[in-house]
Structure formats: structure tokens, C-alpha cells
Amino acid sequence: MPQVNDEMPDILYSAAQVRALDSALIAAGTDGFELMQRAAHATWRALRRQWPEARQVCVVTGRGNNAGDGYLIASLAKRSGWEVSVLAVGDPAQLVGDAALAYGEAKAADVAVQPWGVGVPLAGIVVDALLGTGLAGEVRAPYLEVIEAINASGQPVVAVDIPSGLSADTGQVLGVAIRASLTVTYIGVKIGLLTGQAPDYVGTLLFDDLQADASIVAQAQGVATRLNPRNLPVLAPRPPAAHKGLFGRVLVVGGDHGTGGAALLSAQSALRCGAGMVSLATRSEHVGAALARLPEVMTAGIHSANQLMGMAQAASVLVVGPGLGQGSWARSLLSVAANSAKAQVWDADALNLLASQGFTLPAGAIITPHPGEAARLLGVTTAQVQADRLAAVKQLAKKYSAVCVLKGAGSLVADADGQVALCDHGHPAMATAGLGDVLAGLLGALLAQGLAPFQAACLGVWLHARAGEIQGRQGRGMAATDLIPTIRQLIEEQAPCLK
């Protein structure tokens, strides 16, 4: 994920919403050129903090307001005694409005401006002031060649507002995009900076509100809420006389031949994350291993749907799908869950069967697809899901009347009413098997302890990603079980068991 901090605002916006916010600030009396100057100063400060020994900057400008920011940054660098060059794509004399004023500032500061050309050397810190958030389609020439040349140069890059070529709404690369070392964004955080392909392109992400009128910003609508410790759901403290019956009974259903470990991971996660009791319904062949590894979990070998019914009736939450398989055994067990009114989490093969076998998902359940599973559930391609993850998670939640967790970089949580949250934590070391099983068990435990489905999904996704971030500091080779003690510790820090 991009390196962000929890001082960033909670509300995330589309590009159009930020443009509307910008217009509202100007209409309320803040001069547009003043906002542009504030953006340039914010970027200049961030650039100097990031590279304190640097003394050379190369600003690459386009044809719009993003270029105006770039010319003002060049002016600030020149007046600070830096070696400055500007490479312009298009004739800067054709700029209009605030961008034209910014170009005038650069000329007044004696900044050298020359046309972009193939083979022009890039030196020092490169400032990407090419395209901004207004890009509507794939990057075309000459910007395509410019972006490729910047990426190939090996120079550090600071992106003004957003890396050129990255969609501010989806986080997808529109053909080609700048790979920035640092991105400084303004007024409102665009959701496309935190999901999709964005983590590979944004670098360190910093936000500056440009001293925008807080009362105007507060009126703006966003598309999602960024999960952070300020807004996370909180588990209730446990009373001194607490007993296991107060915190639910999670039943994990899964573990077909060859995939018994997935169900064990979910059961272990549910147990360690606070469920009062945990049961496991799995293949008989796995019972011995389960009892040896998890003696606290009540494990039963299940051959048919009839055997599962009693266990399901005794449970308060069902976690269905880890290692379940897609054969007749899996289908018979899933039919029990589909006909139960209990709170449920459907993961992995339960989702594949939901997509292919015509099962009906109980209302209010949580589903946890990765992009491939999401594609099967929607009847589209994985590429289409990834091209607009926000639209996909909202469609899934509405289609299945469920809370949907769309996993991946910048995991998204949505409910059927259109409420959306985004988690910007995580670590590349989390790219390993079994982590989804741990998440499913965690969600089951949070439901068992009284959280509503959307609350449980938001808290669970954040705990899971934050634990992965902490464990990821040790590098690659993470195992799914590594997360469980860290999640347990994070839960206790966030909501102490005893008060």
C-alpha cells in the first residue's frame, strides 16, 4: 500500500467531487490562483523534506491547471537557489486562466522553459505536472512517450495531486502512468490513490487541505470512508462476570479432502479473536489433526447435511467455505447454511458455489471475495472487477443483499445501502496462502461478539491488514498463523477486555 498516515482525512472522494469542492471554495471567496499557490507551496515543502540534500529539480508540465502547479513549484525552487528546468509538453503560451498566471510567475523568476523532446535529459528531482485528475481515457501521445521516458530515467519523482495516467476514481493505470516516489494531493483525498493499482504508482502519499474552509468541506459528499483508529467500530468491554455463553458460538464449515488446513485456520482465528465457543464441521479424516492442534475447538466429522443441521442450530454464527471444495459433499453442507437464518460469513468455495450452483445467500451475510471470485459472482472478468473496484463491491453488496469485502490492495467494504469503507493498510508479504481463511474466522468472531455485519467487516478488515503490516516488517515468508497473535493484541489495544 502507499505509505500513508492516520492524519489523513476519513472521507474519500471521486475526482468530480473534488473538482466540485474546489469550485465551491472559489465561489465562497477563495481565489483560484491562491489555491494553486498553496498547492505549489505544499508540494515544495514536501519535496524538500523528502530529499533534504537535493538542489536540482526538473518540472515536466502539460497543458492544464496541473501544469500551473508545476510552474509555481519551479518558481519557488528557482528563488531558493536551486538548479531548475522546465520541460513543457505543448506551448505554454497557450495556457489560460490560473495556469497562464503561473507560467508568468515562472518567466518572472527567470525559469528556463524548453519544449519536451525525445532524448532531453532528466536530472534531479522530477516533478510530474502533466495530467492531473481530469484524464478521461487512456494516455495518448505525446504524454505516453513522456511518461515512459520519466519512468525509464530512474530519477525520483514527485507527483502533483496524482501520478499522471492513474485514474483518480478507480486507481487503474490508463495505459501508462508515472511511478512516483512521492505524491502530494490536495483538498480531498481521491479514492483512486488508495486502491486498485495505485500502491505500485503513488509512493509515499501526503495530503494538504490548502487551508480550505472546513465548513465547506464538511458539506461535500464522498464515495467512501477511510478506515482508521478514529472511526473503527469498537467491541464492548467485557463485564467482570463474563462467561463464554455471552460471546457466541462460531461454527466453521469446510475442509474437504486435501484442504483441511483452511478450515483449521478459520477455527483457530475465530477462537483467538474472542468467540466464546468454536465448533468445526469437517471431513472425518481431519478430526484427529484438529483435536491435536486445536483441542479447544469442538470438532465433528460430517458426512451429510443432516449431520450438520444440529450443529448449525446450536451456533450463533456460521463461517462457511474455507477448504469446502465444490463437490457433492460441499454442496450438501452449503445447502444447510443457505437455509439457516443465523449470521454468516461466506468465503472461498462457498462463493464459487454461490456463483455457479444457484444457492441463495441468507440476508445480511458477509461475503469475502477476492477479485477472481468477485468476477464469477458478477459474471464478468477479473480485469473488469479490477478496472473499477468501487463499482464492483457496490454491485456485489446490492446483488446479494450482503456486506461485501472485496479483498486486495485497498480492500473495500460495502453494504446493500451503498455505504462503503476502504482499508489502506497491508503489506506485500501478505501475498501468501491462508490469510483469507484467517480473515473469515476473525469476521465470524466479531459477529459472535455482537457487532453488526458492516461493523464487523470494517473492524475485521482493518485488524487483518494492520496485523499483516506489522508482521510484514519481518519480510517475506509470512505464514497465515503469524497474523493471529498480532490481531489478538490489536483487539486488546483497541478494546481492552477488562476496564
C-alpha positions as CSV (number, residue, x, y, z in Angstrom):
1,M,0.0,0.0,0.0
2,P,1.1,3.7,-0.4
3,Q,2.8,4.9,2.8
4,V,0.1,7.0,4.4
5,N,-0.6,8.2,7.9
6,D,-3.7,8.4,10.1
7,E,-3.7,12.2,10.0
8,M,-5.2,11.9,6.5
9,P,-9.0,12.7,6.3
10,D,-11.6,10.0,6.8
11,I,-13.6,10.9,3.7
12,L,-12.5,9.8,0.2
13,Y,-13.8,11.4,-2.9
14,S,-14.1,11.0,-6.7
15,A,-12.3,13.4,-9.0
16,A,-15.6,15.1,-9.9
17,Q,-16.4,15.6,-6.2
18,V,-13.0,17.2,-5.5
19,R,-13.4,19.5,-8.6
20,A,-16.9,20.5,-7.2
21,L,-15.3,21.2,-3.8
22,D,-12.6,23.3,-5.5
23,S,-15.3,25.3,-7.3
24,A,-17.3,25.7,-4.1
25,L,-14.3,27.1,-2.3
26,I,-13.7,29.6,-5.1
27,A,-17.3,30.6,-5.2
28,A,-17.2,31.2,-1.4
29,G,-14.3,33.7,-1.9
30,T,-11.0,31.8,-2.1
31,D,-9.2,32.9,-5.2
32,G,-8.3,30.1,-7.5
33,F,-4.8,31.3,-8.1
34,E,-4.3,31.5,-4.3
35,L,-5.3,27.8,-4.1
36,M,-2.8,27.0,-6.8
37,Q,-0.1,28.8,-4.9
38,R,-0.9,27.0,-1.7
39,A,-0.7,23.7,-3.6
40,A,2.7,24.6,-5.0
41,H,4.0,25.6,-1.6
42,A,2.7,22.3,-0.1
43,T,4.4,20.3,-2.7
44,W,7.7,22.3,-2.4
45,R,7.7,21.7,1.3
46,A,7.1,18.0,0.9
47,L,9.8,17.7,-1.8
48,R,12.4,19.4,0.4
49,R,11.5,17.2,3.4
50,Q,11.7,14.0,1.3
51,W,15.0,14.9,-0.4
52,P,16.8,17.3,2.0
53,E,20.2,17.1,0.1
54,A,18.7,17.8,-3.3
55,R,19.4,21.1,-5.2
56,Q,18.1,20.3,-8.7
57,V,14.6,19.9,-10.0
58,C,13.2,19.2,-13.4
59,V,9.5,20.1,-13.8
60,V,7.6,18.4,-16.6
61,T,4.4,20.3,-17.5
62,G,1.3,19.6,-19.5
63,R,-1.5,21.9,-20.7
64,G,-3.9,22.4,-17.8
65,N,-4.0,23.5,-14.1
66,N,-1.7,20.7,-13.1
67,A,0.9,22.5,-15.3
68,G,0.2,25.7,-13.4
69,D,1.1,24.0,-10.1
70,G,4.3,22.8,-11.8
71,Y,5.3,26.3,-12.9
72,L,4.8,27.7,-9.5
73,I,6.9,24.9,-8.0
74,A,9.6,25.8,-10.5
75,S,9.4,29.4,-9.4
76,L,9.8,28.5,-5.7
77,A,12.8,26.3,-6.5
78,K,14.5,29.0,-8.6
79,R,14.0,31.6,-5.9
80,S,15.5,29.2,-3.4
81,G,18.7,29.0,-5.5
82,W,18.1,25.5,-7.0
83,E,19.1,24.5,-10.5
84,V,15.7,24.4,-12.3
85,S,14.5,23.4,-15.7
86,V,11.0,23.0,-17.1
87,L,10.2,20.7,-20.0
88,A,6.8,21.7,-21.5
89,V,4.5,19.3,-23.4
90,G,2.7,21.8,-25.7
91,D,3.1,25.5,-26.0
92,P,2.9,27.2,-22.5
93,A,1.9,30.4,-24.2
94,Q,-1.5,28.7,-24.9
95,L,-2.3,28.2,-21.2
96,V,-5.3,30.1,-19.9
97,G,-6.6,31.3,-16.5
98,D,-4.7,30.5,-13.4
99,A,-2.2,28.2,-15.3
100,A,-1.3,31.2,-17.5
101,L,-0.7,33.3,-14.4
102,A,1.5,30.6,-13.0
103,Y,3.5,30.4,-16.3
104,G,4.0,34.2,-16.0
105,E,5.4,33.7,-12.5
106,A,7.9,31.2,-13.8
107,K,9.0,33.6,-16.5
108,A,9.4,36.4,-14.0
109,A,11.6,34.2,-11.8
110,D,13.8,33.6,-14.9
111,V,13.0,29.8,-15.0
112,A,14.3,28.2,-18.2
113,V,11.4,26.6,-20.1
114,Q,12.0,24.4,-23.1
115,P,9.8,22.1,-25.2
116,W,9.8,18.4,-24.3
117,G,11.8,16.4,-26.8
118,V,12.9,12.8,-27.2
119,G,16.3,12.4,-25.6
120,V,16.0,15.5,-23.4
121,P,17.9,14.6,-20.2
122,L,16.0,14.4,-16.9
123,A,18.1,15.4,-13.9
124,G,17.5,16.0,-10.2
125,I,14.0,15.6,-8.7
126,V,11.4,15.2,-11.4
127,V,8.1,17.0,-10.8
128,D,5.2,15.3,-12.6
129,A,2.8,18.2,-13.5
130,L,1.5,16.6,-16.7
131,L,-2.2,15.5,-16.5
132,G,-3.8,15.7,-13.0
133,T,-7.2,14.2,-12.2
134,G,-9.0,15.2,-15.3
135,L,-7.8,12.3,-17.5
136,A,-10.9,10.5,-19.0
137,G,-9.4,7.9,-21.3
138,E,-6.1,6.1,-21.9
139,V,-3.0,8.2,-22.1
140,R,-2.1,9.1,-25.7
141,A,0.9,10.6,-27.5
142,P,2.8,12.7,-26.7
143,Y,2.1,12.1,-23.0
144,L,2.6,8.4,-23.5
145,E,6.2,8.8,-24.5
146,V,6.9,11.4,-21.9
147,I,5.6,9.2,-19.0
148,E,7.6,6.2,-20.3
149,A,10.7,8.3,-20.5
150,I,10.3,9.6,-17.0
151,N,9.8,6.1,-15.6
152,A,12.8,4.9,-17.5
153,S,15.0,7.7,-16.3
154,G,15.5,6.3,-12.8
155,Q,15.1,9.7,-11.3
156,P,13.0,10.3,-8.1
157,V,9.6,11.7,-9.0
158,V,7.1,13.8,-7.0
159,A,3.6,13.7,-8.5
160,V,1.4,16.8,-8.2
161,D,-2.0,15.7,-6.9
162,I,-1.9,12.3,-8.6
163,P,0.6,10.4,-10.7
164,S,-0.2,11.2,-14.4
165,G,-2.0,8.3,-16.0
166,L,-3.6,6.9,-12.8
167,S,-7.4,7.1,-12.6
168,A,-8.4,9.2,-9.6
169,D,-11.7,7.3,-9.4
170,T,-10.5,3.6,-9.7
171,G,-6.8,3.5,-9.1
172,Q,-6.3,1.9,-12.5
173,V,-3.5,2.7,-14.9
174,L,-4.9,4.3,-18.0
175,G,-2.5,2.7,-20.4
176,V,0.7,4.0,-18.7
177,A,1.3,6.0,-15.5
178,I,4.0,7.8,-13.6
179,R,5.7,5.7,-10.9
180,A,6.1,8.3,-8.3
181,S,8.3,8.3,-5.2
182,L,6.1,10.9,-3.6
183,T,2.5,12.1,-4.3
184,V,1.1,15.2,-2.7
185,T,-2.6,15.5,-3.1
186,Y,-4.9,18.4,-2.2
187,I,-8.3,19.5,-0.7
188,G,-9.8,16.0,-0.8
189,V,-8.2,12.5,-1.0
190,K,-9.2,10.8,-4.2
191,I,-10.2,7.2,-3.8
192,G,-8.1,6.1,-6.7
193,L,-4.9,6.9,-4.8
194,L,-5.6,4.1,-2.4
195,T,-7.0,1.1,-4.3
196,G,-6.5,-0.9,-7.5
197,Q,-3.0,-0.5,-9.0
198,A,-2.4,2.7,-7.1
199,P,0.0,1.2,-4.5
200,D,2.5,0.5,-7.2
201,Y,2.5,4.1,-8.5
202,V,1.8,6.5,-5.7
203,G,4.8,6.1,-3.5
204,T,4.6,8.0,-0.2
205,L,1.2,9.8,-0.1
206,L,0.9,13.1,1.6
207,F,-2.3,15.3,1.9
208,D,-2.6,19.1,2.3
209,D,-6.0,20.7,2.7
210,L,-4.7,24.0,1.3
211,Q,-6.3,25.8,4.3
212,A,-9.7,25.1,2.8
213,D,-12.8,26.4,4.7
214,A,-13.7,23.4,6.9
215,S,-17.4,24.3,6.9
216,I,-17.5,24.0,3.1
217,V,-15.5,20.8,3.1
218,A,-17.9,19.3,5.7
219,Q,-20.8,19.7,3.3
220,A,-19.2,17.7,0.5
221,Q,-20.3,14.2,-0.2
222,G,-17.7,11.5,-0.5
223,V,-17.7,8.0,-2.1
224,A,-16.1,6.1,0.8
225,T,-14.8,6.3,4.4
226,R,-11.1,5.5,5.0
227,L,-10.9,3.1,8.0
228,N,-8.6,4.4,10.8
229,P,-8.5,4.2,14.6
230,R,-10.7,7.3,14.9
231,N,-13.7,5.7,13.2
232,L,-13.4,2.0,13.7
233,P,-16.2,0.1,15.4
234,V,-15.4,-0.9,18.9
235,L,-16.1,-4.1,20.7
236,A,-17.9,-3.6,24.0
237,P,-15.8,-4.2,27.2
238,R,-16.4,-7.5,28.9
239,P,-18.0,-7.4,32.3
240,P,-16.2,-8.9,35.3
241,A,-18.7,-11.8,35.4
242,A,-18.4,-12.6,31.7
243,H,-18.8,-16.2,30.6
244,K,-18.4,-18.0,27.3
245,G,-22.1,-18.0,26.6
246,L,-22.1,-14.2,26.2
247,F,-19.7,-14.2,23.2
248,G,-21.3,-16.5,20.7
249,R,-20.6,-19.9,19.2
250,V,-18.9,-19.8,15.8
251,L,-19.3,-22.9,13.6
252,V,-16.7,-23.2,10.8
253,V,-17.9,-25.5,7.9
254,G,-15.2,-26.6,5.5
255,G,-12.1,-28.7,5.0
256,D,-12.7,-31.2,2.1
257,H,-10.1,-33.8,1.2
258,G,-6.7,-32.1,0.8
259,T,-7.8,-28.7,2.1
260,G,-8.4,-29.4,5.8
261,G,-5.9,-26.7,6.8
262,A,-8.1,-23.9,5.6
263,A,-10.9,-24.8,8.0
264,L,-8.5,-25.2,10.8
265,L,-7.1,-21.7,10.2
266,S,-10.5,-20.2,10.3
267,A,-11.4,-22.1,13.5
268,Q,-8.1,-21.0,15.2
269,S,-8.7,-17.4,14.1
270,A,-12.3,-17.4,15.5
271,L,-11.1,-18.9,18.8
272,R,-8.2,-16.5,19.3
273,C,-10.2,-13.4,18.2
274,G,-12.7,-13.7,21.1
275,A,-15.6,-16.0,20.1
276,G,-17.0,-17.7,23.2
277,M,-17.1,-21.1,21.7
278,V,-15.9,-22.5,18.3
279,S,-17.0,-25.7,16.5
280,L,-15.7,-27.2,13.3
281,A,-17.6,-29.4,10.9
282,T,-15.2,-31.0,8.5
283,R,-14.3,-34.3,6.9
284,S,-13.9,-37.2,9.3
285,E,-10.3,-37.7,8.2
286,H,-9.4,-34.3,9.6
287,V,-10.8,-34.8,13.1
288,G,-7.7,-36.2,14.6
289,A,-5.5,-33.4,13.3
290,A,-8.0,-30.8,14.5
291,L,-8.1,-32.3,18.0
292,A,-4.4,-32.4,18.2
293,R,-3.9,-28.9,17.0
294,L,-7.0,-27.2,18.5
295,P,-8.3,-29.1,21.5
296,E,-10.4,-26.1,22.5
297,V,-12.5,-26.4,19.3
298,M,-15.4,-28.9,19.2
299,T,-14.7,-30.8,16.0
300,A,-17.0,-33.2,14.3
301,G,-16.6,-35.4,11.2
302,I,-19.6,-34.7,8.9
303,H,-20.8,-36.9,6.1
304,S,-24.1,-35.3,5.2
305,A,-26.3,-32.3,5.5
306,N,-28.5,-34.0,8.2
307,Q,-25.5,-34.3,10.5
308,L,-24.7,-30.6,10.1
309,M,-28.2,-29.4,10.9
310,G,-27.9,-29.9,14.7
311,M,-24.5,-28.1,14.8
312,A,-25.8,-25.2,12.8
313,Q,-28.8,-24.8,15.0
314,A,-26.6,-24.6,18.1
315,A,-24.3,-22.0,16.6
316,S,-24.9,-18.2,16.6
317,V,-22.6,-17.6,13.6
318,L,-21.6,-19.8,10.6
319,V,-18.3,-19.4,8.7
320,V,-18.8,-21.4,5.5
321,G,-16.3,-22.1,2.7
322,P,-12.7,-22.4,3.8
323,G,-11.4,-25.5,2.1
324,L,-15.0,-26.6,1.4
325,G,-14.4,-27.8,-2.2
326,Q,-17.1,-27.8,-4.8
327,G,-18.2,-31.4,-4.9
328,S,-21.4,-33.0,-3.7
329,W,-20.2,-33.0,0.0
330,A,-19.7,-29.3,-0.2
331,R,-23.0,-28.6,-1.9
332,S,-24.9,-30.6,0.7
333,L,-23.3,-28.7,3.6
334,L,-23.8,-25.3,1.9
335,S,-27.5,-26.1,1.4
336,V,-27.8,-26.2,5.2
337,A,-26.2,-22.8,5.6
338,A,-28.2,-21.3,2.8
339,N,-31.4,-22.3,4.6
340,S,-30.3,-21.0,8.0
341,A,-31.2,-17.7,9.5
342,K,-28.0,-17.4,11.5
343,A,-25.4,-14.7,11.0
344,Q,-23.0,-15.9,8.3
345,V,-19.7,-15.4,6.6
346,W,-19.3,-17.0,3.2
347,D,-15.8,-17.3,1.8
348,A,-13.7,-19.2,-0.8
349,D,-15.6,-22.2,-2.3
350,A,-18.9,-21.1,-0.8
351,L,-18.6,-18.1,-3.1
352,N,-17.7,-20.3,-6.1
353,L,-20.8,-22.4,-5.4
354,L,-22.9,-19.3,-4.9
355,A,-21.8,-18.2,-8.4
356,S,-22.3,-21.5,-10.1
357,Q,-25.0,-23.6,-8.4
358,G,-27.9,-21.2,-7.7
359,F,-27.7,-21.1,-3.9
360,T,-29.5,-18.3,-2.2
361,L,-27.4,-16.3,0.2
362,P,-29.1,-15.6,3.6
363,A,-29.9,-11.9,4.1
364,G,-27.3,-9.8,6.0
365,A,-24.4,-12.2,5.4
366,I,-20.8,-11.1,4.9
367,I,-19.1,-12.3,1.7
368,T,-15.4,-12.0,1.2
369,P,-14.4,-12.4,-2.5
370,H,-11.0,-11.8,-3.9
371,P,-11.2,-10.3,-7.4
372,G,-11.4,-13.6,-9.2
373,E,-14.3,-14.8,-7.0
374,A,-16.0,-11.4,-7.4
375,A,-15.8,-11.7,-11.2
376,R,-17.5,-15.1,-11.1
377,L,-20.2,-13.7,-8.8
378,L,-20.9,-10.8,-11.1
379,G,-20.5,-12.8,-14.4
380,V,-17.7,-10.5,-15.6
381,T,-13.9,-10.8,-16.0
382,T,-11.4,-10.3,-13.2
383,A,-9.9,-7.4,-15.3
384,Q,-13.3,-5.7,-15.3
385,V,-13.6,-6.0,-11.5
386,Q,-10.1,-4.6,-11.0
387,A,-10.9,-1.8,-13.5
388,D,-13.5,-0.3,-11.1
389,R,-13.3,-2.0,-7.7
390,L,-15.6,0.6,-6.1
391,A,-18.4,-0.2,-8.6
392,A,-17.8,-3.9,-8.3
393,V,-18.1,-4.0,-4.5
394,K,-21.2,-1.9,-4.6
395,Q,-22.8,-4.2,-7.2
396,L,-22.0,-7.3,-5.2
397,A,-23.4,-5.9,-2.0
398,K,-26.6,-4.9,-3.8
399,K,-27.0,-8.1,-5.8
400,Y,-26.7,-10.4,-2.8
401,S,-28.2,-8.1,-0.2
402,A,-25.0,-8.6,1.8
403,V,-22.0,-6.9,3.2
404,C,-19.2,-7.5,0.7
405,V,-15.5,-7.4,1.4
406,L,-13.6,-7.0,-1.9
407,K,-10.1,-8.1,-1.0
408,G,-6.9,-6.9,-2.5
409,A,-4.8,-3.7,-2.3
410,G,-7.1,-1.1,-0.8
411,S,-9.7,-3.6,0.4
412,L,-13.3,-2.3,0.1
413,V,-16.3,-3.0,2.3
414,A,-19.8,-2.2,1.1
415,D,-23.3,-2.9,2.3
416,A,-26.5,-3.1,0.3
417,D,-27.4,0.5,1.1
418,G,-24.4,1.9,-0.6
419,Q,-22.2,2.5,2.4
420,V,-18.5,2.0,1.5
421,A,-15.3,1.8,3.6
422,L,-11.7,1.4,2.4
423,C,-8.7,0.0,4.2
424,D,-5.4,1.4,3.1
425,H,-3.2,-0.8,5.3
426,G,-1.5,-4.0,4.3
427,H,1.9,-5.3,3.2
428,P,3.3,-7.2,0.1
429,A,4.3,-10.0,2.4
430,M,0.6,-10.8,2.8
431,A,0.6,-12.3,-0.7
432,T,0.5,-15.9,0.7
433,A,-2.0,-18.7,1.2
434,G,-4.3,-18.9,4.2
435,L,-4.8,-15.2,5.0
436,G,-8.3,-15.2,3.7
437,D,-9.2,-18.1,6.0
438,V,-7.9,-16.2,9.0
439,L,-10.0,-13.2,7.9
440,A,-13.1,-15.3,7.6
441,G,-12.6,-16.7,11.2
442,L,-11.9,-13.2,12.5
443,L,-15.2,-11.9,11.0
444,G,-17.1,-14.8,12.5
445,A,-15.7,-14.0,15.9
446,L,-16.6,-10.3,15.7
447,L,-20.2,-11.2,14.6
448,A,-20.4,-13.6,17.6
449,Q,-19.3,-10.8,19.9
450,G,-22.2,-8.6,18.9
451,L,-21.1,-6.4,16.0
452,A,-23.4,-5.8,13.1
453,P,-22.2,-7.2,9.8
454,F,-20.9,-3.9,8.3
455,Q,-19.2,-3.0,11.6
456,A,-17.7,-6.5,11.9
457,A,-16.4,-6.3,8.3
458,C,-14.9,-2.9,8.8
459,L,-13.1,-3.7,12.0
460,G,-12.1,-7.2,10.8
461,V,-10.6,-6.0,7.6
462,W,-8.6,-3.2,9.4
463,L,-7.3,-5.6,12.1
464,H,-6.3,-8.2,9.5
465,A,-4.5,-5.6,7.3
466,R,-2.8,-3.8,10.2
467,A,-1.6,-7.1,11.6
468,G,-0.2,-8.0,8.2
469,E,1.6,-4.7,8.1
470,I,3.2,-5.3,11.4
471,Q,4.2,-8.8,10.6
472,G,5.3,-7.8,7.2
473,R,8.2,-5.8,8.6
474,Q,10.0,-9.1,9.0
475,G,9.8,-9.6,5.3
476,R,8.7,-12.3,3.0
477,G,7.9,-15.8,4.3
478,M,4.9,-14.8,6.4
479,A,2.5,-17.6,7.4
480,A,-1.2,-17.1,7.9
481,T,-0.9,-18.1,11.5
482,D,1.6,-15.3,12.1
483,L,-1.2,-12.8,12.0
484,I,-3.4,-14.4,14.7
485,P,-1.4,-13.3,17.8
486,T,-1.0,-9.8,16.4
487,I,-4.7,-9.5,15.7
488,R,-5.4,-10.6,19.2
489,Q,-3.0,-7.9,20.5
490,L,-4.6,-5.2,18.3
491,I,-8.1,-6.1,19.5
492,E,-7.0,-5.8,23.1
493,E,-5.3,-2.4,22.4
494,Q,-8.4,-1.2,20.7
495,A,-11.0,-2.6,23.1
496,P,-9.4,-3.9,26.4
497,C,-11.1,-6.9,27.7
498,L,-11.1,-5.5,31.3
499,K,-11.8,-1.9,32.2
